[in-house]
């Protein structure tokens, strides 16, 4: 048969011939929006003791050995993968026509066969095995060995170019830049085509959760309560601390989301996160996370100072321990979450060289424990009474207890605030100390309103983000800050002694 300059068959394939061609389908980026091997690798590396056998498999068989070593039958759930609906519809149509359909993938055979069994659309599977990575030219050879005649191939990226060029029909699914250039050359040989995948930067930006940076305004609290908000140098350091903490938090969010992919896919809202939805490949997330963490530490140590940099390392250590292990232990996870918020306040103090009041630390601990329990309450409210929260040690039957623990800690935080107002420290710091009593009912209103809204399902997934974005919450918190500001600069001889 003659071929044109682009390598495609020069003769046309009739509609009847196309309807009888065997159909070979790539997995990663084509049938599913993610990379199965990368997901399995991340999950395997997160489990203690897996590094050595994975390195040994890599030494013996290279990349294909790693793919085989990270296979975890119990932890792999084909039903949860982000499949491409357009491809699935195309395969069902081909199945109805009686065509032979083969899953041809560089993923390990065990994973590929599990997916094929789940879907029930494939007649055979061509996949990688230890010592044989089925990608590019190797995959084409396997296809030729399976079917010597004409065939159709669905793929997505540059590695599929030699297979497209040998195919009589070529399908391009979410094609990358190299694939789009090849698609232009395919001409009438095109079969299925879909829009390109969204830009990587868009998925990364969403995964970095910039809206969560609002939490890092906590670094400004020590500056506010030390009444240094008129000093440009202190404001600059606090601003740099905010930036470094935000970069660090985003890097940690990426790591946490990578580890939570299976759990997120079971969640009604979290399944739309970039990694769970397949908008980002795990390798892209790992690279971006490392870049963000290095940038945060460079900014923290280089521009803010050693004390702040050390607190930043403490935050990284706590979040890493939480992501890999501590979030699976009830109560401990809540305490760690509250400490992560308190560490932000400690970071602000370290940046400005401010000595923190033990009253502020005490209030913060109880207040953020209450919000951490509220977060768990929201998550637990979505499961049935006899069900367990995925990857968390909480059961639906414990919902009422979680609510009680959260409200109890809220009450203790209010009591701590009241005791501070009546302390000698407040009397020495605030000329209008009695004005501070207005903060107690304001905080009481906000805390108990937030719990009521959480019970009604109106807080969302994160109480702290709710506090910083809800209009009533914003007004209330601004009013509390205004009370402290007024008490500092207004002389007031009240009747409370």
Sine and cosine of phi, psi and omega as CSV:
sin_phi,cos_phi,sin_psi,cos_psi,sin_omega,cos_omega
0.00,0.00,0.62,-0.78,0.01,-1.00
-0.99,0.16,0.54,-0.84,0.06,-1.00
-0.85,-0.53,0.53,-0.85,0.06,-1.00
-0.99,0.15,-0.01,-1.00,-0.09,-1.00
-0.90,0.43,-0.40,0.92,-0.02,-1.00
-1.00,0.10,-0.08,1.00,0.05,-1.00
0.99,-0.10,-0.06,1.00,0.00,-1.00
-1.00,0.04,0.43,-0.90,0.03,-1.00
-0.86,0.50,0.72,-0.69,-0.07,-1.00
-0.98,0.21,-0.43,0.90,-0.02,-1.00
-1.00,0.06,0.51,-0.86,-0.02,-1.00
-0.97,0.23,0.44,-0.90,0.10,-0.99
-0.95,-0.31,0.83,-0.55,-0.04,-1.00
-0.94,0.33,0.28,-0.96,0.02,-1.00
-0.86,0.51,-0.65,0.76,0.01,-1.00
-0.90,0.45,-0.68,0.73,0.02,-1.00
-0.90,0.45,-0.66,0.75,-0.01,-1.00
-0.89,0.46,-0.57,0.82,-0.04,-1.00
-0.96,0.29,-0.18,0.98,0.01,-1.00
-0.92,-0.39,-0.06,1.00,-0.01,-1.00
-0.91,0.42,0.66,-0.75,0.17,-0.99
-0.90,0.43,0.61,-0.79,-0.10,-1.00
-0.93,-0.38,0.86,-0.51,0.04,-1.00
-0.95,-0.30,0.75,-0.66,-0.15,-0.99
-0.81,-0.58,0.81,-0.59,0.11,-0.99
-0.95,0.30,0.37,-0.93,-0.01,-1.00
-0.99,-0.14,-0.93,0.36,-0.12,-0.99
-0.93,0.37,0.85,-0.52,0.02,-1.00
0.99,0.10,-0.14,0.99,-0.02,-1.00
-0.88,-0.48,-0.96,0.30,0.05,-1.00
-0.94,0.35,-0.62,0.78,0.09,-1.00
-0.85,-0.53,0.43,-0.90,-0.09,-1.00
-0.99,0.11,-0.03,1.00,-0.07,-1.00
-0.89,-0.46,-0.10,-0.99,0.11,-0.99
-0.91,-0.40,0.94,-0.33,-0.11,-0.99
-0.88,0.48,-0.69,0.73,-0.03,-1.00
-0.89,0.45,-0.65,0.76,0.01,-1.00
-0.91,0.43,-0.65,0.76,0.03,-1.00
-0.89,0.45,-0.69,0.72,0.02,-1.00
-0.90,0.43,-0.59,0.81,0.01,-1.00
-0.91,0.41,-0.71,0.70,0.02,-1.00
-0.87,0.49,-0.70,0.71,0.00,-1.00
-0.90,0.44,-0.62,0.78,-0.01,-1.00
-0.94,0.35,-0.67,0.74,-0.02,-1.00
-0.93,0.37,-0.39,0.92,0.02,-1.00
-0.97,0.24,-0.26,0.97,0.00,-1.00
-1.00,-0.08,0.75,-0.67,-0.03,-1.00
-0.85,0.52,0.62,-0.79,0.11,-0.99
1.00,0.03,0.00,1.00,-0.07,-1.00
-1.00,-0.04,-0.27,0.96,-0.09,-1.00
-0.88,0.47,-0.71,0.71,-0.07,-1.00
-0.90,0.44,-0.77,0.64,0.02,-1.00
-0.90,0.43,-0.52,0.86,0.03,-1.00
-0.93,0.38,-0.69,0.72,0.04,-1.00
-0.90,0.43,-0.61,0.79,0.02,-1.00
-0.91,0.42,-0.66,0.76,0.02,-1.00
-0.91,0.42,-0.62,0.79,0.04,-1.00
-0.91,0.42,-0.65,0.76,0.00,-1.00
-0.91,0.43,-0.61,0.79,-0.06,-1.00
-0.99,0.17,-0.69,0.72,-0.17,-0.99
-0.80,-0.60,0.08,1.00,0.00,-1.00
0.95,0.31,-0.51,-0.86,-0.07,-1.00
-0.87,0.50,-0.66,0.75,-0.01,-1.00
-0.89,0.45,-0.52,0.85,0.06,-1.00
-0.92,0.40,-0.64,0.77,0.05,-1.00
-0.89,0.46,-0.72,0.70,-0.01,-1.00
-0.84,0.53,-0.62,0.79,0.00,-1.00
-0.96,0.28,-0.62,0.79,-0.08,-1.00
-0.94,0.35,-0.49,0.87,-0.08,-1.00
-1.00,0.05,-0.05,1.00,0.01,-1.00
-0.88,0.48,0.75,-0.66,0.00,-1.00
-0.71,-0.70,0.98,-0.20,-0.09,-1.00
-0.87,0.50,-0.67,0.74,-0.06,-1.00
-0.96,0.29,-0.45,0.89,-0.06,-1.00
-0.99,-0.17,0.10,0.99,-0.04,-1.00
-0.96,-0.29,0.82,-0.58,-0.08,-1.00
-0.80,-0.60,1.00,-0.05,-0.03,-1.00
-0.85,0.53,-0.51,0.86,-0.04,-1.00
-0.91,0.41,-0.37,0.93,-0.06,-1.00
-1.00,-0.03,-0.13,0.99,-0.07,-1.00
-0.91,0.41,0.52,-0.86,0.02,-1.00
-0.99,0.14,1.00,0.07,-0.03,-1.00
-0.96,0.27,0.45,-0.89,0.09,-1.00
-1.00,0.08,0.91,-0.41,-0.08,-1.00
-0.89,0.45,-0.58,0.81,0.01,-1.00
-0.90,0.44,-0.67,0.74,0.03,-1.00
-0.91,0.41,-0.68,0.74,0.02,-1.00
-0.87,0.50,-0.69,0.73,0.03,-1.00
-0.88,0.47,-0.64,0.77,0.00,-1.00
-0.90,0.43,-0.67,0.75,0.00,-1.00
-0.92,0.39,-0.64,0.77,0.03,-1.00
-0.90,0.44,-0.62,0.78,0.04,-1.00
-0.91,0.42,-0.68,0.74,0.03,-1.00
-0.90,0.43,-0.60,0.80,0.03,-1.00
-0.90,0.44,-0.66,0.75,0.01,-1.00
-0.91,0.42,-0.46,0.89,0.02,-1.00
-0.99,0.15,-0.10,1.00,-0.01,-1.00
0.99,0.12,0.27,0.96,-0.03,-1.00
-0.97,0.25,0.47,-0.88,0.08,-1.00
-0.99,0.16,0.79,-0.61,-0.05,-1.00
-0.86,-0.50,0.77,-0.64,-0.05,-1.00
-0.80,-0.60,0.75,-0.66,0.12,-0.99
-0.99,0.10,0.92,-0.39,-0.05,-1.00
-0.90,-0.44,0.95,-0.31,-0.18,-0.98
-0.60,-0.80,0.43,-0.90,0.10,-1.00
-0.99,0.10,-0.07,1.00,0.07,-1.00
-0.93,0.37,0.30,-0.95,0.01,-1.00
-0.91,0.42,0.54,-0.84,-0.07,-1.00
-0.85,0.53,-0.62,0.78,-0.05,-1.00
-0.88,0.48,-0.70,0.71,0.03,-1.00
-0.92,0.38,-0.68,0.73,-0.03,-1.00
-0.89,0.46,-0.68,0.73,0.00,-1.00
-0.93,0.38,-0.57,0.82,0.05,-1.00
-0.89,0.45,-0.65,0.76,0.03,-1.00
-0.93,0.38,-0.68,0.74,0.00,-1.00
-0.88,0.47,-0.66,0.75,0.03,-1.00
-0.90,0.43,-0.68,0.74,-0.01,-1.00
-0.88,0.48,-0.71,0.71,-0.07,-1.00
-0.98,0.19,-0.55,0.83,-0.01,-1.00
0.91,0.42,0.50,0.87,-0.05,-1.00
-0.92,-0.38,-0.14,0.99,-0.16,-0.99
-0.94,-0.33,0.59,-0.81,0.06,-1.00
-1.00,0.00,-0.40,0.92,-0.02,-1.00
-0.38,-0.93,0.22,-0.98,0.01,-1.00
-0.74,-0.67,0.78,-0.62,0.19,-0.98
-0.93,-0.38,0.84,-0.54,-0.12,-0.99
-0.46,-0.89,0.17,-0.99,0.01,-1.00
-0.95,0.31,0.49,-0.87,0.11,-0.99
-0.66,-0.75,0.32,-0.95,-0.01,-1.00
-0.78,0.62,0.83,-0.55,-0.02,-1.00
1.00,0.00,-0.07,1.00,-0.03,-1.00
-0.60,-0.80,0.98,-0.17,-0.01,-1.00
-1.00,-0.01,0.93,-0.36,-0.14,-0.99
-0.99,0.11,0.99,0.13,-0.03,-1.00
-0.62,-0.79,0.58,-0.81,0.07,-1.00
0.88,0.48,-0.83,-0.55,-0.05,-1.00
-0.89,0.46,-0.56,0.83,0.03,-1.00
-0.90,0.43,-0.62,0.78,0.03,-1.00
-0.93,0.37,-0.64,0.77,0.03,-1.00
-0.88,0.48,-0.66,0.75,0.02,-1.00
-0.89,0.45,-0.63,0.78,0.02,-1.00
-0.92,0.40,-0.63,0.78,0.04,-1.00
-0.91,0.42,-0.68,0.73,0.03,-1.00
-0.89,0.46,-0.58,0.81,0.04,-1.00
-0.95,0.33,-0.46,0.89,0.00,-1.00
-0.99,0.11,-0.56,0.83,-0.03,-1.00
-0.51,-0.86,0.91,-0.41,-0.06,-1.00
-0.98,0.21,-0.27,0.96,-0.08,-1.00
-1.00,-0.05,-0.26,-0.97,0.01,-1.00
-0.90,0.44,0.43,-0.90,0.01,-1.00
-0.45,-0.90,0.23,-0.97,0.11,-0.99
-0.91,-0.42,0.59,-0.81,-0.04,-1.00
-0.72,-0.69,0.72,-0.69,0.10,-1.00
-0.94,-0.34,0.83,-0.56,0.01,-1.00
-0.58,-0.81,-0.16,-0.99,-0.08,-1.00
-0.63,-0.77,-0.36,0.93,-0.18,-0.98
-0.68,-0.73,-0.11,-0.99,-0.09,-1.00
-0.86,0.50,-0.55,0.84,-0.02,-1.00
-0.91,0.41,-0.31,0.95,-0.04,-1.00
-1.00,0.00,-0.06,1.00,-0.09,-1.00
-0.84,0.54,-0.74,0.67,0.00,-1.00
-0.89,0.46,-0.47,0.88,0.01,-1.00
-0.97,0.24,-0.68,0.73,0.06,-1.00
-0.84,0.54,-0.67,0.74,-0.06,-1.00
-0.92,0.39,-0.43,0.91,0.03,-1.00
-1.00,-0.02,-0.19,0.98,-0.09,-1.00
-1.00,0.07,0.48,-0.88,0.07,-1.00
-0.99,0.10,-0.42,0.91,0.14,-0.99
-0.73,-0.68,0.69,-0.73,-0.09,-1.00
-0.80,-0.60,0.82,-0.57,0.05,-1.00
-0.94,-0.33,0.71,-0.70,-0.05,-1.00
-0.89,-0.46,0.92,-0.40,-0.06,-1.00
-0.93,-0.36,0.85,-0.52,-0.02,-1.00
0.70,0.71,0.81,0.59,-0.16,-0.99
-0.92,0.40,0.61,-0.79,0.12,-0.99
-0.99,0.15,-0.09,-1.00,-0.10,-0.99
-0.87,0.49,-0.71,0.71,0.00,-1.00
-0.90,0.43,-0.63,0.78,0.00,-1.00
-0.93,0.37,-0.59,0.81,0.01,-1.00
-0.91,0.41,-0.62,0.79,0.06,-1.00
-0.90,0.44,-0.65,0.76,0.03,-1.00
-0.93,0.38,-0.56,0.83,-0.01,-1.00
-0.89,0.46,-0.58,0.82,0.02,-1.00
-0.90,0.44,-0.53,0.85,-0.02,-1.00
-0.99,0.16,-0.31,0.95,-0.07,-1.00
-0.94,0.33,-0.51,0.86,0.06,-1.00
0.83,0.56,-0.79,-0.62,-0.07,-1.00
-0.93,0.36,-0.17,0.99,0.02,-1.00
-0.97,0.24,-0.14,0.99,-0.03,-1.00
-0.90,0.45,0.66,-0.75,0.13,-0.99
-0.90,-0.44,-0.99,-0.13,0.01,-1.00
-0.99,0.12,0.72,-0.69,0.13,-0.99
-0.70,-0.72,0.61,-0.79,0.06,-1.00
-0.76,-0.65,0.19,-0.98,0.04,-1.00
-0.91,0.42,0.46,-0.89,0.07,-1.00
-0.88,0.48,0.38,-0.93,0.09,-1.00
-0.90,0.44,0.50,-0.87,0.06,-1.00
-0.85,0.53,0.46,-0.89,0.01,-1.00
-0.83,0.56,0.60,-0.80,-0.02,-1.00
-0.86,0.50,-0.62,0.78,-0.06,-1.00
-0.89,0.46,-0.51,0.86,-0.01,-1.00
-0.93,0.37,-0.67,0.74,0.05,-1.00
-0.92,0.40,-0.65,0.76,0.02,-1.00
-0.90,0.44,-0.66,0.75,0.00,-1.00
-0.88,0.48,-0.68,0.73,0.02,-1.00
-0.91,0.41,-0.65,0.76,-0.02,-1.00
-0.93,0.36,-0.45,0.89,0.05,-1.00
-0.95,0.32,-0.28,0.96,0.04,-1.00
0.79,0.61,0.88,0.47,-0.01,-1.00
-0.86,0.50,-0.43,0.90,0.04,-1.00
-0.91,0.42,-0.38,0.93,0.02,-1.00
-0.98,0.22,-0.22,0.98,0.03,-1.00
-0.88,0.47,-0.35,0.94,0.03,-1.00
-0.84,0.54,-0.48,0.88,0.02,-1.00
-0.87,0.49,-0.47,0.88,-0.10,-0.99
-0.98,0.20,0.01,1.00,0.15,-0.99
-0.90,0.44,-0.24,0.97,0.06,-1.00
-0.86,0.51,-0.40,0.92,0.01,-1.00
-0.92,0.39,-0.31,0.95,0.01,-1.00
-1.00,0.07,-0.22,0.98,-0.06,-1.00
-0.87,0.49,-0.72,0.70,0.03,-1.00
-0.85,0.52,-0.63,0.77,0.03,-1.00
-0.89,0.47,-0.67,0.75,0.00,-1.00
-0.91,0.41,-0.75,0.66,-0.06,-1.00
-0.97,0.25,-0.28,0.96,0.14,-0.99
-1.00,0.01,-0.05,1.00,0.06,-1.00
0.85,0.52,0.70,0.71,0.03,-1.00
-0.95,-0.30,0.30,0.95,-0.11,-0.99
-0.96,0.30,-0.06,1.00,0.06,-1.00
-0.98,-0.19,0.00,1.00,-0.04,-1.00
-0.99,-0.14,0.90,-0.43,-0.05,-1.00
-0.85,0.53,-0.64,0.77,-0.01,-1.00
-0.88,0.47,-0.68,0.73,0.01,-1.00
-0.91,0.40,-0.63,0.78,0.03,-1.00
-0.91,0.42,-0.64,0.77,0.00,-1.00
-0.89,0.45,-0.72,0.69,0.01,-1.00
-0.89,0.46,-0.65,0.76,0.03,-1.00
-0.91,0.42,-0.62,0.79,0.03,-1.00
-0.91,0.42,-0.67,0.74,0.05,-1.00
-0.91,0.41,-0.61,0.79,0.06,-1.00
-0.90,0.45,-0.65,0.76,0.05,-1.00
-0.87,0.50,-0.70,0.71,-0.01,-1.00
-0.90,0.43,-0.71,0.70,0.00,-1.00
-0.90,0.44,-0.67,0.74,0.01,-1.00
-0.91,0.42,-0.57,0.82,0.01,-1.00
-0.93,0.37,-0.68,0.74,0.06,-1.00
-0.89,0.46,-0.68,0.74,0.02,-1.00
-0.89,0.46,-0.72,0.69,-0.02,-1.00
-0.88,0.48,-0.65,0.76,0.01,-1.00
-0.90,0.43,-0.65,0.76,0.06,-1.00
-0.87,0.48,-0.64,0.77,0.01,-1.00
-0.94,0.35,-0.62,0.79,0.05,-1.00
-0.86,0.52,-0.65,0.76,0.02,-1.00
-0.88,0.48,-0.71,0.70,0.00,-1.00
-0.90,0.45,-0.71,0.71,-0.03,-1.00
-0.89,0.46,-0.66,0.75,0.01,-1.00
-0.92,0.39,-0.57,0.82,0.06,-1.00
-0.89,0.46,-0.64,0.77,-0.01,-1.00
-0.97,0.24,-0.38,0.93,-0.09,-1.00
-0.98,-0.18,0.21,0.98,-0.08,-1.00
-0.80,0.60,-0.77,0.64,-0.01,-1.00
-0.88,0.48,-0.68,0.73,-0.01,-1.00
-0.92,0.39,-0.65,0.76,-0.01,-1.00
-0.89,0.45,-0.57,0.82,-0.02,-1.00
-0.93,0.36,-0.29,0.96,0.06,-1.00
-1.00,0.01,-0.18,0.98,-0.09,-1.00
-1.00,-0.06,0.64,-0.76,-0.11,-0.99
-0.89,0.46,-0.53,0.85,0.00,-1.00
-0.96,-0.27,-0.65,0.76,-0.07,-1.00
-0.93,0.38,-0.30,0.95,0.03,-1.00
-0.90,0.44,-0.25,0.97,0.02,-1.00
-1.00,0.01,-0.04,1.00,0.05,-1.00
-0.89,0.46,0.49,-0.87,-0.15,-0.99
-0.80,0.60,-0.68,0.73,-0.02,-1.00
-0.96,0.29,-0.68,0.73,-0.01,-1.00
-0.89,0.45,-0.60,0.80,-0.03,-1.00
-1.00,0.09,-0.11,0.99,0.01,-1.00
0.99,0.14,0.25,0.97,0.05,-1.00
-0.96,0.28,-0.36,0.93,0.04,-1.00
-0.77,-0.63,0.63,-0.78,0.13,-0.99
-0.99,0.13,0.54,-0.84,0.02,-1.00
-0.81,0.59,-0.62,0.78,0.00,-1.00
-0.88,0.47,-0.61,0.80,0.05,-1.00
-0.90,0.43,-0.64,0.77,0.00,-1.00
-0.92,0.39,-0.66,0.75,0.01,-1.00
-0.89,0.46,-0.71,0.71,0.01,-1.00
-0.89,0.46,-0.70,0.71,0.00,-1.00
-0.92,0.40,-0.64,0.77,0.00,-1.00
-0.88,0.47,-0.71,0.70,0.01,-1.00
-0.89,0.46,-0.66,0.75,0.01,-1.00
-0.89,0.46,-0.67,0.74,0.00,-1.00
-0.92,0.39,-0.67,0.74,-0.01,-1.00
-0.91,0.41,-0.67,0.74,0.03,-1.00
-0.90,0.43,-0.67,0.74,0.02,-1.00
-0.89,0.45,-0.66,0.75,0.00,-1.00
-0.90,0.44,-0.71,0.70,-0.01,-1.00
-0.93,0.38,-0.62,0.79,0.04,-1.00
-0.89,0.46,-0.69,0.72,0.02,-1.00
-0.93,0.37,-0.65,0.76,-0.04,-1.00
-0.91,0.42,-0.78,0.62,-0.02,-1.00
-0.97,0.26,-0.63,0.78,-0.12,-0.99
-0.98,0.19,-0.64,0.77,-0.11,-0.99
-0.97,-0.24,-0.49,0.87,-0.07,-1.00
-0.99,-0.13,-0.74,0.67,0.05,-1.00
0.63,-0.78,0.23,-0.97,-0.06,-1.00
-0.88,0.48,-0.75,0.66,-0.01,-1.00
-0.84,0.54,-0.69,0.73,0.02,-1.00
-0.91,0.42,-0.66,0.75,0.02,-1.00
-0.86,0.51,-0.63,0.78,0.02,-1.00
-0.92,0.39,-0.63,0.77,0.06,-1.00
-0.91,0.42,-0.59,0.81,0.05,-1.00
-0.88,0.47,-0.65,0.76,0.07,-1.00
-0.91,0.42,-0.61,0.79,0.07,-1.00
-0.87,0.48,-0.69,0.73,0.04,-1.00
-0.88,0.48,-0.70,0.72,0.01,-1.00
-0.89,0.46,-0.67,0.74,0.01,-1.00
-0.89,0.45,-0.69,0.72,0.01,-1.00
-0.90,0.43,-0.71,0.70,-0.03,-1.00
-0.92,0.39,-0.60,0.80,0.03,-1.00
-0.91,0.42,-0.71,0.71,0.04,-1.00
-0.89,0.47,-0.62,0.78,0.03,-1.00
-0.91,0.42,-0.72,0.69,-0.06,-1.00
-0.91,0.42,-0.63,0.77,-0.10,-0.99
-1.00,0.02,-0.42,0.91,-0.11,-0.99
-0.55,-0.83,-0.79,0.62,-0.25,-0.97
-0.92,0.39,-0.40,0.92,-0.01,-1.00
-0.93,0.36,-0.19,0.98,0.01,-1.00
-1.00,0.02,-0.05,1.00,-0.02,-1.00
-0.94,-0.35,0.88,-0.48,-0.01,-1.00
-0.89,0.45,0.52,-0.86,-0.03,-1.00
0.96,0.27,-0.77,0.63,0.05,-1.00
-0.86,0.50,-0.67,0.75,-0.01,-1.00
-0.88,0.47,-0.61,0.79,-0.01,-1.00
-0.93,0.37,-0.67,0.74,0.02,-1.00
-0.89,0.45,-0.67,0.74,0.01,-1.00
-0.90,0.43,-0.67,0.74,0.05,-1.00
-0.86,0.52,-0.68,0.74,0.01,-1.00
-0.92,0.40,-0.59,0.80,0.03,-1.00
-0.91,0.41,-0.56,0.83,0.01,-1.00
-0.89,0.45,-0.58,0.81,0.08,-1.00
-0.95,0.30,-0.65,0.76,0.01,-1.00
-0.91,0.41,-0.57,0.82,0.04,-1.00
-0.89,0.46,-0.53,0.85,0.07,-1.00
-0.88,0.48,-0.65,0.76,0.05,-1.00
-0.92,0.40,-0.68,0.73,0.04,-1.00
-0.87,0.49,-0.60,0.80,0.02,-1.00
-0.90,0.43,-0.65,0.76,0.05,-1.00
-0.89,0.46,-0.62,0.78,0.04,-1.00
-0.92,0.40,-0.67,0.74,0.01,-1.00
-0.90,0.43,-0.60,0.80,0.00,-1.00
-0.90,0.43,-0.63,0.78,-0.06,-1.00
-0.99,-0.15,0.06,1.00,-0.03,-1.00
0.90,0.44,0.62,0.78,-0.08,-1.00
-0.98,-0.22,0.70,-0.72,0.09,-1.00
-0.99,0.11,0.85,-0.52,-0.06,-1.00
-0.98,0.21,0.61,-0.79,0.10,-1.00
-0.96,0.26,0.72,-0.69,0.07,-1.00
-0.89,0.47,-0.43,0.90,0.05,-1.00
-0.90,0.43,-0.68,0.73,0.01,-1.00
-0.91,0.43,-0.66,0.75,0.02,-1.00
-0.90,0.43,-0.67,0.74,0.01,-1.00
-0.90,0.44,-0.74,0.68,0.02,-1.00
-0.87,0.50,-0.69,0.72,-0.04,-1.00
-0.88,0.48,-0.68,0.73,-0.04,-1.00
-0.87,0.50,-0.79,0.61,-0.04,-1.00
-0.93,0.37,-0.63,0.78,-0.02,-1.00
-0.89,0.45,-0.71,0.70,-0.05,-1.00
-0.98,0.21,-0.42,0.91,0.17,-0.99
-0.89,0.46,-0.65,0.76,0.05,-1.00
-0.87,0.49,-0.70,0.71,0.01,-1.00
-0.93,0.38,-0.57,0.82,0.04,-1.00
-0.91,0.42,-0.65,0.76,0.08,-1.00
-0.91,0.41,-0.56,0.83,0.06,-1.00
-0.89,0.45,-0.64,0.77,0.04,-1.00
-0.88,0.48,-0.71,0.70,0.03,-1.00
-0.91,0.41,-0.61,0.79,0.03,-1.00
-0.87,0.50,-0.70,0.72,-0.01,-1.00
-0.89,0.46,-0.69,0.72,0.00,-1.00
-0.92,0.40,-0.66,0.75,-0.07,-1.00
-0.96,0.30,-0.44,0.90,-0.01,-1.00
-0.91,0.42,-0.30,0.95,-0.04,-1.00
-1.00,0.01,-0.08,1.00,-0.01,-1.00
-0.94,-0.35,0.38,-0.93,0.00,-1.00
-0.96,0.27,0.24,-0.97,-0.12,-0.99
-0.88,0.47,-0.55,0.84,-0.04,-1.00
-0.99,-0.13,0.20,0.98,-0.03,-1.00
-0.97,-0.24,0.39,-0.92,0.01,-1.00
-0.97,-0.25,0.64,-0.77,0.05,-1.00
-0.92,0.39,0.82,-0.57,-0.06,-1.00
-0.82,0.57,0.77,-0.63,0.06,-1.00
0.88,0.48,0.30,0.95,0.09,-1.00
-0.73,-0.69,0.52,-0.85,-0.04,-1.00
-1.00,-0.04,0.85,0.52,0.04,-1.00
-0.73,-0.69,0.56,-0.83,0.01,-1.00
-0.88,-0.47,0.46,-0.89,-0.04,-1.00
-0.84,0.55,-0.54,0.84,-0.02,-1.00
-0.92,0.39,-0.24,0.97,-0.04,-1.00
-1.00,-0.03,0.13,0.99,-0.09,-1.00
-0.84,0.54,-0.73,0.68,-0.03,-1.00
-0.90,0.44,-0.62,0.79,0.02,-1.00
-0.91,0.42,-0.66,0.75,0.03,-1.00
-0.87,0.50,-0.66,0.75,0.02,-1.00
-0.88,0.47,-0.69,0.72,0.00,-1.00
-0.90,0.44,-0.71,0.70,0.01,-1.00
-0.86,0.50,-0.68,0.73,-0.04,-1.00
-0.91,0.41,-0.71,0.70,-0.02,-1.00
-0.93,0.36,-0.57,0.82,0.04,-1.00
-0.89,0.46,-0.70,0.71,0.03,-1.00
-0.92,0.40,-0.56,0.83,0.08,-1.00
-0.88,0.47,-0.68,0.74,0.01,-1.00
-0.90,0.45,-0.64,0.77,0.02,-1.00
-0.91,0.41,-0.60,0.80,0.03,-1.00
-0.90,0.43,-0.61,0.79,0.05,-1.00
-0.92,0.39,-0.64,0.77,0.05,-1.00
-0.90,0.44,-0.64,0.77,0.05,-1.00
-0.88,0.47,-0.67,0.74,0.05,-1.00
-0.88,0.48,-0.69,0.73,-0.01,-1.00
-0.91,0.42,-0.65,0.76,0.02,-1.00
-0.91,0.41,-0.60,0.80,0.04,-1.00
-0.89,0.46,-0.70,0.71,-0.02,-1.00
-0.86,0.51,-0.54,0.84,-0.04,-1.00
-1.00,-0.02,0.11,0.99,-0.08,-1.00
-1.00,0.00,0.35,-0.94,0.09,-1.00
-0.86,0.50,-0.53,0.85,0.00,-1.00
-0.86,0.50,-0.73,0.69,0.01,-1.00
-0.92,0.39,-0.60,0.80,-0.01,-1.00
-0.90,0.43,-0.59,0.81,0.00,-1.00
-0.98,0.22,-0.49,0.87,-0.11,-0.99
-1.00,0.04,-0.59,0.81,-0.14,-0.99
-0.90,-0.44,0.88,-0.48,0.04,-1.00
-0.91,0.41,-0.54,0.84,0.06,-1.00
-0.96,-0.29,0.82,0.57,-0.13,-0.99
-0.82,0.58,-0.62,0.78,-0.08,-1.00
-0.91,0.42,-0.35,0.94,0.07,-1.00
-0.89,0.45,-0.49,0.87,-0.04,-1.00
-0.87,0.50,-0.41,0.91,0.00,-1.00
-0.87,0.49,-0.39,0.92,0.05,-1.00
-0.90,0.43,-0.41,0.91,-0.01,-1.00
-0.93,0.36,-0.46,0.89,-0.05,-1.00
-0.91,0.42,-0.81,0.59,0.04,-1.00
-0.91,0.42,-0.51,0.86,0.05,-1.00
-0.90,0.44,-0.73,0.69,0.02,-1.00
-0.93,0.37,-0.59,0.81,0.04,-1.00
-0.88,0.48,-0.69,0.73,0.03,-1.00
-0.87,0.49,-0.73,0.68,-0.08,-1.00
-0.92,0.40,-0.72,0.69,-0.06,-1.00
-0.89,0.46,-0.75,0.66,-0.08,-1.00
-0.97,0.25,-0.50,0.87,0.12,-0.99
-0.90,0.43,-0.68,0.74,0.00,-1.00
-0.88,0.47,-0.66,0.75,0.03,-1.00
-0.91,0.41,-0.64,0.77,0.05,-1.00
-0.88,0.47,-0.66,0.75,0.01,-1.00
-0.94,0.35,-0.55,0.84,0.07,-1.00
-0.90,0.43,-0.66,0.75,0.03,-1.00
-0.89,0.45,-0.56,0.83,0.01,-1.00
-0.99,0.11,-0.03,1.00,0.02,-1.00
0.97,0.23,0.49,0.87,-0.09,-1.00
-0.93,-0.37,0.12,0.99,-0.07,-1.00
-1.00,-0.01,-0.41,0.91,-0.10,-1.00
1.00,-0.01,-0.35,-0.94,-0.08,-1.00
-1.00,0.05,-0.36,0.93,-0.13,-0.99
-0.72,-0.69,0.93,-0.38,-0.02,-1.00
-0.88,0.48,-0.55,0.84,-0.02,-1.00
-0.93,0.36,-0.67,0.74,0.07,-1.00
-0.89,0.46,-0.63,0.78,0.07,-1.00
-0.86,0.51,-0.69,0.73,-0.02,-1.00
-0.88,0.47,-0.54,0.84,-0.08,-1.00
-1.00,-0.05,-0.15,0.99,-0.05,-1.00
-0.87,-0.50,-0.38,0.93,0.03,-1.00
-0.96,0.30,0.75,-0.66,-0.11,-0.99
-0.87,0.50,-0.74,0.67,-0.01,-1.00
-0.89,0.46,-0.64,0.77,0.03,-1.00
-0.90,0.44,-0.67,0.74,0.02,-1.00
-0.87,0.50,-0.73,0.69,-0.01,-1.00
-0.88,0.47,-0.68,0.73,-0.03,-1.00
-0.90,0.43,-0.72,0.69,-0.03,-1.00
-0.93,0.38,-0.59,0.81,0.08,-1.00
-0.90,0.43,-0.63,0.78,0.03,-1.00
-0.89,0.45,-0.63,0.78,0.03,-1.00
-0.90,0.44,-0.70,0.71,0.04,-1.00
-0.89,0.45,-0.61,0.80,0.03,-1.00
-0.90,0.43,-0.60,0.80,0.04,-1.00
-0.88,0.47,-0.72,0.70,0.01,-1.00
-0.91,0.41,-0.61,0.79,0.03,-1.00
-0.90,0.43,-0.71,0.71,-0.01,-1.00
-0.91,0.42,-0.65,0.76,-0.02,-1.00
-0.91,0.42,-0.46,0.89,0.01,-1.00
-0.96,0.29,-0.64,0.77,-0.18,-0.98
-0.94,-0.35,-0.08,1.00,0.04,-1.00
-0.95,-0.33,0.80,-0.60,0.10,-0.99
-0.98,0.20,0.80,-0.60,-0.03,-1.00
-0.55,-0.84,0.87,-0.49,0.05,-1.00
-0.99,-0.14,1.00,-0.09,-0.06,-1.00
-0.99,0.12,-0.13,-0.99,-0.02,-1.00
-0.98,-0.22,-0.07,1.00,-0.03,-1.00
-1.00,0.00,0.83,-0.55,-0.02,-1.00
-0.78,-0.62,0.00,0.00,0.00,0.00
